[in-house]
Amino acid sequence: MFFLGCGVGSLRLPQLSAYQKGHRLLQDMAPKSQQKLKIATAQVHTVHDSQRALDVLETRVRKLSAEHVDLVLFPEVFVGGFPRLSTFGNSAIGTFGDEKDYNPWVNHWRASADLGDTPKGAGQRWIKRELPRPPNRAYRGDGTRERLEKIAADTGVFIVVGVVERSGGSLYSSIVYICPRLGIIGKRRKVMPTGLERVAWGQGSPSTLEAVSTTIRGVKLRMSEIWVPLMQTIGVECNAFVLSATPCIRASDLPEWITEAAERGDEIVSRGGSVIVSPGGDVLGGPGWDNEDEIFIAEVDFADCESSGDDGVAMAHAKNNGFVFTVDGLDMRIT
């Protein structure tokens, strides 16, 4: 589940003086007249075909652009599809040979996208397109990155979306941040897949947990991710706007290779619940329970993020602490 929102997710939007934690957008101080943005979260079920997913995404984003939306959040692995219900052929520990069914993983692989990154993750070298391009090829990957960047550039909408990314021999649950002016300015691979997700997805590098900063119509934002379902609590305690994009999925929406869904018919196997929450804990959009195709839009004023938060949380976070938290490959210094 994402917060800032992707997939099962959400987006936070507070001011830079607040302590960074989770998947959120932190807003720099700006004149009040420049603090309003229109943000949206898309509750649309994930698509198990990368090219069709890009077509659906483009259609939705063009409609949002016509409504003057500045930023939209799509679900986790929207491009490539969330393999809900699949056990990936696993039954018992120690099962090998003919007893193991590899077809589910192969089908999931075929639905994934190649963004042109390295298995280890090239970080800023990939972001800045410094990696060499294979000879006689238009793209380093399969063109998914370029298509996403073109959609953002053509519509003027900042897009945050989840992708099943393949690199080397592994798949990753990745999230990309796509600026209309600069293209992709950030990417993170899920550091620790949850439960049986670990059968299908590799682990991302903790160094990619770094927040992503951008400016939209004069409002400076810092985006990061959180995987905690308490949206209203996060909004109040961190003085932030929080977006969650969680798909509503019926068993009949899942591809045929997910055989575990065959007997469930039109049963809802993911209820959705996408929502937009204010720094005061008020629900500005949603929650969209059991609605398969719904987009929530809210015009928000980041002046609402200027207070100190619940019981002065932001001020407390600014105090010296006797404990030091470190993450391999990530500079945690507050500047």
C-alpha positions as CSV (number, residue, x, y, z in Angstrom):
1,M,0.0,0.0,0.0
2,F,1.4,3.4,-0.9
3,F,1.0,6.7,0.8
4,L,1.7,9.7,-1.5
5,G,0.0,7.4,-2.8
6,C,0.5,4.6,-5.1
7,G,-1.6,1.6,-5.4
8,V,-2.4,0.8,-2.0
9,G,-0.9,4.1,-1.2
10,S,-0.9,7.7,-0.2
11,L,0.7,11.0,-0.7
12,R,1.7,13.5,2.0
13,L,1.9,17.3,1.5
14,P,3.2,19.3,4.5
15,Q,5.8,22.0,4.8
16,L,9.6,21.5,4.7
17,S,10.0,22.4,8.4
18,A,8.0,19.3,9.4
19,Y,10.0,16.1,10.1
20,Q,10.3,13.7,7.1
21,K,8.7,10.4,7.6
22,G,6.9,8.1,5.2
23,H,5.5,8.7,1.7
24,R,4.5,12.3,1.7
25,L,4.9,15.7,0.1
26,L,6.4,18.4,2.2
27,Q,5.8,21.9,1.1
28,D,8.2,24.8,1.2
29,M,7.0,28.1,2.6
30,A,5.6,30.3,-0.3
31,P,3.4,33.3,-0.5
32,K,-0.2,32.4,0.3
33,S,-1.4,33.3,-3.2
34,Q,0.9,30.7,-4.6
35,Q,0.1,27.8,-2.3
36,K,-3.0,26.3,-3.9
37,L,-2.8,23.2,-6.1
38,K,-5.4,20.8,-7.5
39,I,-4.4,17.2,-6.6
40,A,-6.1,13.9,-7.4
41,T,-6.0,10.2,-6.6
42,A,-7.0,7.6,-9.1
43,Q,-8.9,4.5,-7.8
44,V,-8.6,2.4,-11.0
45,H,-7.7,-1.3,-10.9
46,T,-4.2,-2.2,-12.1
47,V,-3.7,-3.5,-15.6
48,H,-1.8,-6.7,-16.4
49,D,-0.5,-5.5,-19.7
50,S,2.0,-2.6,-19.7
51,Q,1.0,-1.1,-23.0
52,R,-2.8,-1.2,-22.2
53,A,-2.0,0.3,-18.8
54,L,-0.2,3.2,-20.4
55,D,-3.2,3.7,-22.7
56,V,-5.6,3.8,-19.7
57,L,-3.3,6.1,-17.8
58,E,-3.0,8.5,-20.7
59,T,-6.8,8.7,-21.1
60,R,-7.3,9.4,-17.4
61,V,-4.5,12.0,-17.2
62,R,-5.8,13.9,-20.3
63,K,-9.2,14.2,-18.6
64,L,-7.6,15.4,-15.4
65,S,-5.6,17.9,-17.4
66,A,-8.8,19.3,-18.8
67,E,-10.0,19.8,-15.2
68,H,-6.7,21.7,-14.4
69,V,-5.4,19.0,-12.0
70,D,-1.7,19.6,-11.1
71,L,-0.8,16.2,-9.7
72,V,-2.3,12.7,-9.8
73,L,-1.4,9.5,-7.9
74,F,-2.0,6.1,-9.4
75,P,-1.9,2.7,-7.6
76,E,1.0,0.5,-6.8
77,V,2.2,-1.5,-9.9
78,F,-0.6,0.1,-11.9
79,V,1.6,-0.6,-15.0
80,G,2.0,-4.4,-15.0
81,G,-0.7,-5.3,-12.6
82,F,-0.9,-6.4,-8.9
83,P,-1.0,-10.2,-8.9
84,R,-3.7,-10.4,-6.2
85,L,-4.6,-13.9,-5.0
86,S,-1.8,-15.6,-6.9
87,T,0.4,-18.0,-5.0
88,F,2.8,-18.1,-8.0
89,G,2.6,-21.9,-8.1
90,N,3.9,-22.4,-4.5
91,S,2.3,-24.9,-2.3
92,A,4.8,-26.5,0.1
93,I,8.4,-25.8,1.1
94,G,10.8,-28.0,-0.8
95,T,8.6,-28.4,-3.9
96,F,10.7,-28.8,-7.0
97,G,10.6,-30.1,-10.6
98,D,7.3,-31.1,-12.1
99,E,5.5,-30.1,-8.9
100,K,6.4,-26.4,-9.3
101,D,4.4,-24.3,-11.7
102,Y,6.4,-21.4,-13.0
103,N,3.8,-20.1,-15.5
104,P,2.4,-17.4,-13.1
105,W,5.8,-15.8,-12.7
106,V,6.5,-16.0,-16.4
107,N,3.1,-14.3,-17.2
108,H,3.8,-11.6,-14.6
109,W,7.2,-11.1,-16.2
110,R,5.7,-10.6,-19.6
111,A,3.4,-7.9,-18.2
112,S,6.2,-5.9,-16.7
113,A,8.1,-2.9,-18.1
114,D,11.8,-2.4,-18.7
115,L,12.7,1.2,-17.6
116,G,16.3,0.8,-18.7
117,D,17.8,0.8,-15.2
118,T,20.5,-1.7,-13.9
119,P,19.7,-4.6,-11.6
120,K,21.5,-2.8,-8.7
121,G,19.9,0.5,-9.5
122,A,22.0,3.3,-11.0
123,G,20.3,6.1,-9.1
124,Q,21.0,9.5,-10.4
125,R,22.9,8.2,-13.4
126,W,19.7,6.6,-14.6
127,I,17.6,9.6,-13.7
128,K,19.9,11.9,-15.7
129,R,20.2,9.4,-18.7
130,E,23.9,8.9,-18.3
131,L,23.8,5.1,-18.8
132,P,24.9,4.0,-22.3
133,R,22.2,3.1,-24.8
134,P,22.5,-0.3,-26.6
135,P,23.5,0.1,-30.2
136,N,20.8,0.3,-32.9
137,R,18.1,0.9,-30.3
138,A,15.9,4.0,-29.8
139,Y,15.6,3.5,-26.0
140,R,17.7,2.0,-23.2
141,G,14.6,0.2,-22.0
142,D,11.4,-0.8,-23.8
143,G,10.1,2.8,-24.2
144,T,7.8,2.8,-21.1
145,R,9.9,5.6,-19.5
146,E,9.7,7.7,-22.7
147,R,5.9,7.1,-23.0
148,L,5.3,8.2,-19.4
149,E,7.4,11.3,-19.8
150,K,5.5,12.2,-23.0
151,I,2.1,11.9,-21.3
152,A,3.2,14.2,-18.5
153,A,4.8,16.7,-20.9
154,D,1.7,16.8,-23.2
155,T,-0.8,17.2,-20.4
156,G,1.2,19.3,-17.9
157,V,0.2,17.0,-15.0
158,F,2.8,15.7,-12.5
159,I,2.3,11.9,-12.4
160,V,3.1,9.5,-9.6
161,V,2.6,5.9,-10.6
162,G,3.6,2.3,-9.7
163,V,5.2,0.0,-12.2
164,V,6.2,-3.7,-12.2
165,E,9.8,-3.1,-13.3
166,R,12.0,-5.8,-14.7
167,S,15.8,-5.6,-14.6
168,G,18.3,-8.4,-15.0
169,G,16.4,-11.5,-13.9
170,S,14.3,-9.8,-11.2
171,L,11.0,-7.9,-11.0
172,Y,10.4,-5.0,-8.7
173,S,7.5,-3.0,-7.4
174,S,8.7,0.5,-8.4
175,I,7.2,4.0,-8.1
176,V,8.2,6.7,-10.5
177,Y,7.8,10.5,-10.2
178,I,7.2,12.2,-13.6
179,C,7.6,15.9,-14.0
180,P,6.0,17.6,-17.0
181,R,9.1,19.7,-17.5
182,L,12.0,17.4,-16.6
183,G,10.6,13.9,-17.1
184,I,11.2,11.3,-14.4
185,I,12.9,12.9,-11.5
186,G,12.8,10.0,-9.0
187,K,12.3,6.2,-8.8
188,R,12.1,3.9,-5.9
189,R,11.9,0.1,-5.8
190,K,10.0,-1.3,-2.9
191,V,12.6,-2.1,-0.3
192,M,10.9,-5.0,1.4
193,P,8.0,-6.7,-0.5
194,T,5.2,-7.9,1.8
195,G,4.4,-11.5,2.5
196,L,4.1,-13.6,-0.7
197,E,5.1,-10.6,-2.8
198,R,8.7,-11.7,-2.0
199,V,8.1,-14.8,-4.3
200,A,7.6,-12.5,-7.3
201,W,9.5,-9.2,-6.5
202,G,13.1,-8.6,-5.5
203,Q,14.2,-6.2,-2.8
204,G,15.0,-2.6,-3.7
205,S,17.9,-0.6,-2.3
206,P,17.3,1.5,0.8
207,S,19.3,4.3,-0.9
208,T,16.2,5.0,-3.1
209,L,14.1,6.1,0.0
210,E,15.4,9.6,-0.6
211,A,12.6,12.2,-0.9
212,V,11.9,13.7,-4.3
213,S,11.6,17.5,-4.6
214,T,9.9,19.5,-7.3
215,T,8.1,22.8,-7.9
216,I,4.5,22.9,-9.3
217,R,3.2,26.4,-10.2
218,G,5.4,28.0,-7.6
219,V,4.7,25.6,-4.8
220,K,7.8,23.7,-3.7
221,L,7.1,20.1,-2.7
222,R,9.1,17.2,-1.3
223,M,7.7,13.7,-2.0
224,S,8.4,10.5,-0.2
225,E,6.5,7.3,0.6
226,I,4.9,5.7,3.6
227,W,3.3,2.3,4.0
228,V,1.1,2.9,7.0
229,P,-2.7,2.9,6.7
230,L,-3.5,5.6,9.3
231,M,-4.0,8.4,6.8
232,Q,-5.9,10.8,9.1
233,T,-3.4,10.3,11.9
234,I,-0.5,11.0,9.5
235,G,-2.2,14.1,8.2
236,V,-2.8,15.5,11.7
237,E,0.5,14.5,13.3
238,C,2.7,15.5,10.4
239,N,0.7,18.6,9.3
240,A,0.3,17.2,5.8
241,F,-2.2,16.5,3.0
242,V,-2.3,12.8,2.5
243,L,-3.4,10.9,-0.7
244,S,-4.1,7.2,-0.9
245,A,-4.6,5.4,-4.2
246,T,-5.9,1.9,-3.7
247,P,-7.6,0.0,-6.5
248,C,-10.9,-1.7,-6.3
249,I,-10.5,-5.1,-7.9
250,R,-13.0,-7.9,-8.8
251,A,-11.8,-11.5,-9.3
252,S,-13.1,-11.2,-12.8
253,D,-10.7,-8.4,-13.5
254,L,-7.7,-10.6,-12.9
255,P,-5.9,-12.3,-15.8
256,E,-6.6,-16.0,-16.5
257,W,-3.2,-17.1,-15.3
258,I,-4.3,-16.2,-11.8
259,T,-6.2,-19.4,-11.5
260,E,-7.0,-18.8,-7.8
261,A,-9.6,-16.2,-9.0
262,A,-11.5,-18.6,-11.3
263,E,-14.1,-19.7,-8.7
264,R,-14.7,-16.2,-7.3
265,G,-16.7,-14.7,-10.2
266,D,-17.4,-11.0,-9.7
267,E,-16.4,-11.1,-6.0
268,I,-14.6,-7.9,-4.9
269,V,-11.1,-9.0,-3.7
270,S,-9.8,-5.5,-3.0
271,R,-12.3,-2.9,-1.8
272,G,-10.3,0.2,-2.7
273,G,-10.7,3.0,-0.2
274,S,-8.7,5.8,-1.9
275,V,-8.9,9.0,0.0
276,I,-7.5,12.6,0.3
277,V,-7.0,13.9,3.9
278,S,-6.2,17.4,5.1
279,P,-3.7,18.4,7.8
280,G,-6.6,18.7,10.1
281,G,-7.7,15.1,9.5
282,D,-10.7,16.1,7.4
283,V,-11.6,13.8,4.5
284,L,-11.5,15.9,1.3
285,G,-12.2,13.1,-1.1
286,G,-13.4,9.5,-0.8
287,P,-13.1,7.0,0.7
288,G,-14.2,5.1,-2.4
289,W,-15.2,1.7,-1.1
290,D,-16.2,-0.9,-3.7
291,N,-16.1,1.6,-6.6
292,E,-14.1,0.2,-9.5
293,D,-13.3,3.3,-11.4
294,E,-13.3,6.6,-9.5
295,I,-11.1,9.6,-9.3
296,F,-11.1,12.0,-6.3
297,I,-10.0,15.6,-6.8
298,A,-9.4,18.3,-4.2
299,E,-8.1,21.9,-4.4
300,V,-5.8,22.3,-1.4
301,D,-4.2,25.3,0.2
302,F,-0.7,24.6,1.6
303,A,-1.1,27.5,4.0
304,D,-3.0,24.9,6.0
305,C,0.3,23.2,6.6
306,E,1.9,26.2,8.4
307,S,0.8,25.4,11.9
308,S,3.0,23.3,14.2
309,G,0.8,20.3,13.9
310,D,-0.8,18.0,16.6
311,D,0.6,19.0,20.0
312,G,3.6,20.8,18.4
313,V,4.9,17.6,16.7
314,A,6.9,19.5,14.1
315,M,8.7,21.6,16.8
316,A,9.4,18.5,18.8
317,H,11.0,16.8,15.8
318,A,13.3,19.8,15.5
319,K,14.9,19.1,18.9
320,N,18.2,17.3,19.4
321,N,17.8,13.6,19.9
322,G,20.1,11.1,21.7
323,F,19.4,8.4,19.1
324,V,20.8,8.3,15.5
325,F,18.9,6.6,12.7
326,T,20.9,5.5,9.7
327,V,20.0,3.8,6.4
328,D,22.6,2.2,4.2
329,G,23.4,4.4,1.1
330,L,21.1,7.2,2.3
331,D,22.2,10.6,3.7
332,M,19.9,11.3,6.6
333,R,21.3,14.7,7.5
334,I,18.6,17.4,7.7
335,T,19.8,20.5,5.8
